[in-house]
Amino acid sequence: MCNQSVGLVQRELDAAGLPTVSLTLAASITRLIRPSRALLIEHPFGLTMGDLHDPERHLAVLEAMLAATEHIAEAGTIAALPFEWTKDDLRARQLRKEAR
């Protein structure tokens, strides 16, 4: 989903009293949008929550997102999650392709 659209929706939901948090794979784009709360996760594009058939990772990411709604107060904050992609070099290859 578009980072800009998500950021705008987040701001409106927060203004209505509903805390939100989004996941981002590209902090540089998210910094421009300044959503209320965002979490950087260094997974490959298309595998934001983790690898296919990895319910433990999916649940851990979801729990980290929920916890962040309580701990991140300042709008525009981007906090890094501790999850690393170690399966292969897919993320690195995607980022090299994006930089061209």
Secondary structure by P-SEA (a helix, b strand, c coil): ccaaaaaaaaaaaaaacbbbbbbbccaaaaaaacccbbbbbcccccccccccccaaaaaaaaaaaaaaaaccccccbbbbbcccccccaaaaaaaaaaac
